[in-house]
Amino acid sequence: MGKILETKLVRWDGGMVNDPRDTRENTARVVTNFDVLTDAHKMTPYRSSESGDSAPTTSKKKNFCVALRTGTTYSLYSLGVMSGTAKAEVMYKDLTTDASNDLDDSDWASPSNNQSSAGTSATDLFVYYKLAGLIIGARAGTNLWAFSPTGSAWSDSWQALTYTNIAQGLVHSKDDILYIPYDNKIATYNHTGTAYNATALTLPSHLYITSICEDGNYLLISCAPLSGVGYSVVYKWDRDSSLATLADSISWGEEILKVLEKIDGVVVGISLSGGNSTRFSDRVICRYLSGDSAVKIPGLEFLGGTTTILPIAKQKINNRLYFMMQITLNGAVREGVWSIGRNNPSSPMTVIHERTPNNDTALTNGALYNFFSVGDYMFISYADNSSEALSKTDDTATYSATSIYESKIFNAGDSSLKKDLIGTTLMYEKLAAGASATVKYRVDGATSWTTIFTDAVDDSISHSAINIESTGATLPKDYKEIEFRLESINAKITAFSFMEEITAKRLYMALWEAIMSFGASLIRK
């Protein structure tokens, strides 16, 4: 009998890594539709999604914000279009449940004066400025519009603005001024001061702004090259439009920096290299700001196919940065909402594929537009085969989406040695009615997964499979490397273990031992 080894996984909070042989126990190649951060020792499935709009193909909602609608009542507002047109339309949902037009249904209410009269809606800008009592958006290339969330007015030509590219604005907490990035400029609106300034800041003309965020008293501005070739840059601005100089500029690598945010005291940027014909394969690279340098986050450089999508949409939730991405990882397309952050100041940054747009249904020629999280409800705007859609978290405890964990590659410390899988055990909290837990494997670079078992017995807390023919389990033999895939339908996974036997040495070692044994026998004779 060869050497017997057991591997047990009991921590899950390390997120996803690019290195298939990362040595940390709590990391994985893929984590999808699981909450692995609330409890480091448990993977808890998220509820599945359902339709979030009764008319998604005509309304085409592609951006969201929360604004004060009346009195002290805030509502969730969406930016879409008037049916059959490209003109902007704003609708809302109440931040309540168990009533009409709220978070638990697919209906949206129409406030008064909620439609543009002309032009094409630009969907990347949709920001609420409470001091002015306005939601601000843009008409494609021409000007800014303003809508009162009370429904009292809509101004199609609120401010003049000619642009090619525009990004999401923000109201800075230090001065309560609205900052709107477009092309290589920042426009500002101060409701109590000097009002509107279309060119409060002008940056080099070969760049365009993709994202802005706060950094204490400063405004951080991420810029990418218009040509798609060259370095992205992050500028640090003290928000003083009377000065032509900036506090700092940081080179952010030869990729297109798309998303920038400060989380847990660390400035994090997410960049895309590829997404066009310049790369044989795409790369999504995560960096953080260290002093005056942008440093790659170890393990968080993901290699994809050639159809990677990385929109500029973002939201900071519970000190994590949420963003959207579609990328080919570990042999399959992964799409939807992702997050990056850390559990505590001493932990490394982690990336998790939080939610898929449409449960287990993969998008066909899909597009990702935007998302918004309100409490436990997440709304995701996307297109499937050119058909617009909006999903939201199911208000009922429904778990029709598969939660997925795909492990790193295990080789028992040596990929040249052959092994047999002796047995596996998956552990979980007591299975509710309709819940199930599945274990699959693949070996030596195979592209498809083979099922070992599925446990769907009510109240079960674990299941094992051993390498005995009578059990009906399919366990591999004579392999060198192995990966596992754990699938859950409302199963809260707590631990996974497997045992393997090293059955054969390297060929030359076995041959050498045979020669030595034969030589020894000759000497004895």
N, C-alpha and C positions, 0 to 999 in steps of 0.2 A: 504494500500500500504506500502511496506517495504522501507527501505532506498535506495536511488538512488545514485550511484557513477559513475563518469566519469574518465577515465584514458586516457591521451594523451601523445604520444611519438613524440618528435620533434628533438631529438639528437640521433645520430647513431654511434658515433666515439669511443664508449667504448669497441668495439671488443667482443670476445667470452669469456664466463666464465663457469667454471664447476658447480658452485652453481646454481641450477635451480630457486632459489628464491632470487638471488642477488638483493639488493634494489636500485642499481643505475639505473637511467632511460635509460642511453645510452648503456647499455650492453645487450647481447643476448646469447642464447645457440648456435646459428649457424649463421654465415655470410659467404656466398659463392658467388663468382663472382661479388661482389659489391666493388666499391671504396667508403669507408666510411670516409676516412681521409682527402681528399682534401677539402671537405666541410662538417663540422660536422653536418649540418642540412639537408643533402641530401645524399641519397644512389644512386650512379651512376653506372649502369651496365657496366661491361667490354665487349668489343667486343668478339664474339665467336672465336673459334679456327678453323684452317683448317690444312691440311697436310703441314708439313714443310720439307718433303723430298720425292723426286720422286722414291726413291728406299730404303725405310726404312727397309724392311725385309732382305735385303742383305747387306746394308751398316752398319746398326746397330750402329748408332752414339750415344755415351754415355757420351761425355764430350765436353766442349767448352772453348774457350778463344779468346780474341782479340789480334792481333799481327800486327806489321808493315810489310806489304807485299812488297811495293816498294815505293821509294821516301818518300813522306809524307802520303801515302795512307795506312790506316789500314783496316783490314778485320776480319770477324768473322770466326774462324777456328773450325772444328769439329774433334773429334777422333772417328773413327769407325773401321771397318775391311774390308779387301779385300773380295770381293764376294766369298762365298764358303770356306773361310778360317777363321782362328782366328788371322791372322797377322794384325798388326796395319795399318790403312790408314788415312791420313789427307786430308781433303777437306776444301774449303772456300766459303764464300759468301761476296760480297761487302756490305758495310754499306750505301747503297743507295737504291732507289726505281725506278720503271719504266724502268728497264733494265733487262738483263738476269743475273741469278746467284746473285740476291740481296735479300733484306729482304722481298719483296712482292711476291716472287714465291717459288716453292718447289725444285728448281734446285740448285745444288752445283757444283762448278768448281774444277777441278783436277789440282793442280800445278805439276810441274816436281818433280821427286824424292820423291813422297809422300807416298811410301809404304815400310813397313818393309819386309825384305827378309826371316825372320825366327821367330819362337817363337809364343807365345800367348800374345795378347795385354792385359795389365792391365789398366783398365779404370779410376781408382780413381785419378791418377796423370796425369795432362795435364796443364802445366804452361809455360807462356812466360817469357823469360829472355831477356829483350831488350839490356842490356849491351853486352851480348854475341851474340845477333841476332839469338836466338834459341828458339824453342818450345821443352820442355823436357817432355818425357813420360817414361814408363817402360814396359819391357817384364816380364811376370809373373815369379817372383821368381829369375830372373837371372841377369839383368842389366838394366841400364838406356839407352834409345836411345835419339837422338837429331835430330831435323828436322829444316832446315832453312825455315822460312815462305816465303822467296823469291823463294823457289823451287830449290835452288842451290845444296843442298846436304841432304842426310839422313845417319846418322851413327847409325847402329844397336847396336854397343857396345861402346857407347860414354863414359860410366863410369861403372866400376864394382860395382855391388850391389846385394848381396844375401839377400833375405827377404821372409817373409811369409805374412805380412800385410803392406800395403803402403797407405798413405793418400795424400791429395792435398798439394802441396808446395806453398810457397810465396816468393816474393822478398821484403825484409824488406826496408822500406823507409829511415831508418836511415843510412844504410851502403851499400845499393844496392847489397846485397849478397843474393843468392838463398838458401833457406832453404827447405829441403825435409825430411818429417817425414816418418819413416818406423819402424815397430816392436817397440822396446823401444829405438830407436836411432834417431838422427838428422844428416843428411848429409848436407854439405854446398858446394857451388861452388862460388868462387870469381873470376870473369873473369879478374880482374886487380891485384889480390893479389896472395895468396898462392894456388889458383886454388881449386882442389877437395879434400874434407876431408870426408870420408865415416862415420867417428865416431866422429864428432865434439862434440856430447853430447851423453852420454849413461845413461839411466834411469833404475830403478829396472826391473829385467827380468820377473817379474810376470805381468807386464803391457804391453799394446800396445797403440800406439798413434793413436787418431782418428781425431784430428783437431788442427790446430795452428792458431794464430792470433797475430797482433801487440798490444802492450800496451805501448805507448810512446817509450822509448829506449829498452824496454824488448820484449821478445817473450814469449807468453803464450802457453802452451802445455797441451792439454787435453789427459788424459790417462784412459783407462778402464782395468779391470782385465781380463786376458786371460781365466780364469775359468768361467767368467760370474757371479761369486759370489764374493762379497766384495765391497770395496769402489773405486769409480773413484777418480782421483786426477788431479788437475791442478798445473803445475809447472811454476814458473816465472824464466826466464833465461835472464841474461844480455848479452848473445851472445858471451861471452868470453870462447872459447874452451880450453884455457890454465888453467882454474880453474875447479876443481872437484866439487865445491859447487854451489848451486843454491840460488837465492835471496829469494825464498819462495816456499812453497808447501801448497796447500789448498785442504782439503777433500771435495769432491763434491757429497756425498751421496752414498747410496747403489744401485745405478742404473748405467746403461751403459751410460756414457756421450758421446754423438755422435757429437754434434755441439757446437762450442764455437766461440764467436765473441765479439768485443767491439763496442757498438753502443751508440751514444749520451753520451759518457763518462762513460758508464756502461758496465761491462763485463757480458755477458749473456750466459748461457749454457742450452742446451736442452738434457734431458736424457730420456732413455727408460728403464722401469722396466717391464720385460716380453718379449713378442715376442718369447717365448719358453715355455717349459712345467713346468717351475718353478713357474708360476703365474696362478691363477684362472682367473684373468683378468689383462690386460695390463694397465700400467700407463705411461703417458708422463708428465714429470715434468720440469717446467721452473724455473731456479734459477738465481740470480744475485750475483755478488761479492760485499760484504759489509765488508770493512776492510780486515780481513783475514778469513772470513767465507762466505760460499755459502748459501744464504738465499732463501727459496721458495718464488716465486712471488705470492701474494695472488690471489686466484681464478684461477690460471693457472696450475692446476694439473688435467689432463684429463684422465678419466677412459674409457678404450676401451674394445674390445673383447679380443680375443687371437691371432689375426692375424695382429697386428700393425706392420707397416713398417716405419722405420725412417732412411733413408740413411744419409751419411755424407755430401752430397751435400749442398752447401750454397753460398749465394751471398749477399753482403751488398749494398743496394740501397736506396738512399735518407735517410740515417741514420736509416734504418730498416734492420733487419736480415731476409732474405728470406731462407726458407728451404723446404724440401719435407716430406710429411707424408701421410700415410694411416691409418685411425683409425675409429672405430665405435663410433659415438657420437649421442646422442639423437635419437637412434633407427635406424640409417642408417650408411653405410660406407661412410666416407668423405675422398677423396684422391686428391692429386695434390700438388700445391705449396701454402705454408703458409707464413705469416710474423709475426714478433714480434718487437715491438718498442714502442715509446711514441711520442705524438704530441708535447710536450714541456717539459722542465725540471721539471715542477710541476705536470705533468700528470702521472698516473700509466702506466705500461707496458700493452700493448694490443696484443692479438693474433687474426689474421684474416685468414680465408681460402680464399686466393686470387683467385686462378684459378684451375679449374678442367682440367685433361689432355685431355679429349675428349668430351667437351661440356656436354650434359646430358646423355651420354652413360657411364654407370658404367663399370669398368674393371672386366673381368672374370678371376679369378686366376691371377690377374695382378701383375706387378712389377713396381717400380719407380726407375729410374736410375739417371737422372740429369736434369738440366734446366739451362737456361741462358737468362737474360733480356738485351736487347739492345734498349734503348729508350722506346717506347711503344710496342715493339715486345717482346714477351716471347716465347722461344722455350722450349718444355717439351719432354724429352725422357722417354719412358715407354714401357711396354709390356702388351698386352691384349690377354689372353688365349694363352700365349707362343709366340705370334706374335709381333715382334719388331715394334715400331711406333715412329714417331716424329711429334708433332703438333707445330703450331705457331699461333700467333695472326693474325687474318684475316686482310689483308690490306684494305679491303672495310668495310664500316660501316654496318656490318652484326651482328645481335643479335639473333642467333638461340639457344644459351645456356640460360638456365633459371638462373637468379640471385635469390638467396634465403636468406630470413631472417626468423629465427625461434626464437620466443620470449622466455623469461623466463616464469615461471609459475606465473599466477596472481590468487590471492585468496581473494582480498579485505581486506587483513589483518587478515583473519581467515578462515582456511580451513575446519572448522566444520560447517560453515553456508552455506546453499543452496542459489543459485542465479539463476536468469534468465538473459540472454543476451538481452538487449533491442535494441541495434543497434550498427553498426560499420560504420566508415568512413575512407577511404584511400585517401590521397591527394598526388599529383604528379605534375611535370611540364607537360605542354601540350603534350598529347600523339601524337607521329608521326604515320604515316601510318604503320600498321603492329605491332605496340606496344600494349602491354596489361599489366594489373595489376590484380592480383588475391589475394583474402583473404581466408584463410582456418583456421579451428580451430580443436582442440581436447580437450577433457575434462577428468578429473579424471583418468589420467594414461593410457588413450587409446593409441594404437599404430598406428592407421591410422588417416589421416586428412580428414575432411569434408569441401567441398568447400561452401563458403557463396556466393561469386560472382566473376565474371571476367568482367572487363571493358576493352573493346577494341575499343571504339568509338574515332575516330580521333578528336584531339583538346580537348578532355576531360581533366579536371584538378582535378576531384575528383569523388568519387562514394560512396553511402551510402546504407546500408541495415537496415531495421527495422523489428521488430518482429510482423509483420502483415501478416496473411495468404495470402492475395491477392497479396502481392509483390513477392511471390515465393521464398523468401529468407529462408534459413535453419538456424535458430538460436537456440542454445541449451537452454533448460530449466532444472531447478532442478539439477544443477551441483554444485560442491564445488570448483573446480580449473579449470582454462582454460589456454590454450596456443594458440598462433596465428602463422600462417606461411604466410608470404608475398612473393609472387612470381612475378617476373618482366621479361618481354621481352621488353627491351629497354624503360622501364618506370623509370624515375628518381623520386624516392619516397621522399617526403618531410615531411609527417606527417601521423600518424595513431591514431585514437581515438576509444574508445568503451565505452558504457554505460551499466551498469548492475544494477539489483535490487536484494537486499538481501531479499529473500522471506520467509526464515524460520530460527528459532533460533535452538540452540542445543536442543535435545530431552528432556533432563532433565530440561532445562530452561522453555520450553513450558509447560511441565508437572507441574512444580512448580507454574508457573503463573496460570494454570488452577485450581490447588488445592487451591491456595490463593483466587482466584476469587470465587470458590465454597464455601470456608469457610466464605468469606465476605458476600455472599448471605444468608448463614444460620444465621449469626449474625443479619442481617437486619430483618430476619423473626422472 
